[in-house]
Amino acid sequence: TQPNWRWRALQRRVRHARRQGNHLSLARNTLVQTSFTLLSRILGYARDRAISNIIGANAIGDAFATAQMFPNLFRRIFAEGAFTQAFVPVYARTQKEQGEDTAAGVASQSLSVLLLATVALTILAQIAMPWIMLVIHGGYANQPDIFAYAILLTQITMPYLVGMSAAALFAGVLNTAGRFALSAAAPIFLNLCILVAI
């Protein structure tokens, strides 16, 4: 009975250590996510201030804002909305029940469908942009130069949707694996690139 008692005590210690490790891991991941998100917001504010100082509040600034806004409408569907909410639970369940190889196949197929949908939508939007702009930027239709500039800028920014959607899928895979730092840091690199370009 004494060896059994010692074995049960050892098992209790192992379970306790695992619980402590899980708590530390949760605290560490929360700290990483919070820190990177805060830094991203600070850089985002600096980015917006820099753009505002350079472009100003004028017709060109409105065209630039429209070009940023339109792809982000679809990003909330493909990158941060319904698709991500559907993909992550399916990927996590497949990884747990059927293993890494099957989960990798699910991720690969999802990426193919996502890229096909976003590339097709991007091309369609770029072709139809003059008519779309009448709806979302129609106030400048009587100013041909500004209106054409808004069309061109939005056609240029539309492929952003493809990249952000793929990045969201990769972030979901990384988060499922417990690797939060890279996905949390991605917006920081985006803001830095924009600041350098400005």
Phi, psi and omega in degrees: 000329181297316176299321179296319179298317179295322179296317178295322178295319178296319179297320178298319179295320179296315179297320179296318179296321179295318179297319178296319178297320178295320179295318178295320179297318178297316180296318180295315180295321178296318179296318179297311180300315182295317182295313181293323178295317178298315179297321178297319179295321179296315178293326176296320176296316177298321177298313181295322178294319180295317178297318180296321181292325183278314185272315181085174179269088181211189183295323178293320176298321177296320178296319179295318179297320178296319179295330176281325186287318189296311177297330181291337175300316181279334177299325180291341177272308187274319189268319188236004185246238189300319185296312181297318180296331178277323187288313188300312178297322179295316180296315181295318180293319179296318179297320182287319187268329187238355174100171185295319185296315179294320178296322177297323176296320177297317179296319180295315178295320179296320179296319179299314179296318181296314180296319179299315182293315184287323177295316179298317179295321180297312180297316179298317180294321179296321179291319184270006187303321178302323179280323176297321183295333175297332181274314188265346182219032187293343181297340180254014181298334179274004175240089190304321182295311180295319181296315178295324178295319178296320178298312182297314181298318182289325174297324179290321185277346183302320179299345174305327179300318181297311181296316182292325179293316177296320179297323179294321177295315178298322178296321177297320177296315180295317180295323177297327178278001179082017180250100189259340190296313186295315180293326179288331182275345184304315178298333178296314179295323178298312180296322178296318179297319179294319179296320178294319179296323179291000000 
